[in-house]
């Protein structure tokens, strides 16, 4: 039940330095990292509101503008759904 096998573990065209880190010397996107990270887009992960179920979760940030859950491939959760 790892994220790498979950239908909610996705890539997007949205740029984020956590997902696509830059080499500090060349400012190029780093390649050949030991593992990738992606967004978790489970509909049961809410933004800045109380979870809707007792096995849910929410993400918050200081400005209430935007937040995202980004996971490594071997992170697992109870929201898992096979791809």
N, C-alpha and C positions, 0 to 999 in steps of 0.2 A: 504494500500500500504506500509506495513511495510516490513523491510528486512526479518523478520522471515518467510514471505510468498513468498519470491522472489526466483526464480530459480538460481540467481547468488550469493546467500548467502550460502556459502559452508564451509565445513570442509575439511582439507587435513591432510596428514600424516606429513606435515611440522610442526616442533616444533617452537613455539613462546611464550615467557613468557607473552605476553598480553593475548593470548588465553588460555594458560595453566599456570597460575601463580603458583609459588612455595611458600609454607609456609616458612617464613624466619627462623623458628626454626628447622623444621624437613627436609627441602628441598624436601618434598613430594609435588606432584601436589595437589593443593587445590581442594576439592570437595564441593558440596552443596553450590556453590555461588548463589546469588539471580537471576542471569541470565547469559547466555552464550554470547560470542562474536565470530564472524566468519569473514572470508575474504569475501569481495565483489569482485567478478570476472567478473563484467560486461565488455563486450568488448568495451564499450564506455568510460571506465575509462582508460585513457592513461598514460604512464609513460614518464615523462620529455619531453613532447611535447605539443604543443598547442592543446586544445580539438578539435575534428574533427566536432562537431556539436554545435549549440548554447545552447544546454541543457546538454552538456558533462562536464567532469571534468578531471583533471590530478593529479597525485601524483608526488612529487619530494622529494629528500633527498639531503643532502649536498655533498655526494660523487658521485652521479649519478650511484651508484652501484645497489641498490635495494630499492624499497618502496612498501608498500601495504596499501590498505584501509581496515580497520577492523571496523566493526560496531556492535552496540548492536541490539537486536531483534526489538525494536520499532523505530529505525531510519528509515526514509523513503526518497525516492528520485524519481525523474522523470524517472529514468531508470528501474523502477520496471517492472518485468514480472512474472506473476503467475507461481508457481511451476507446 
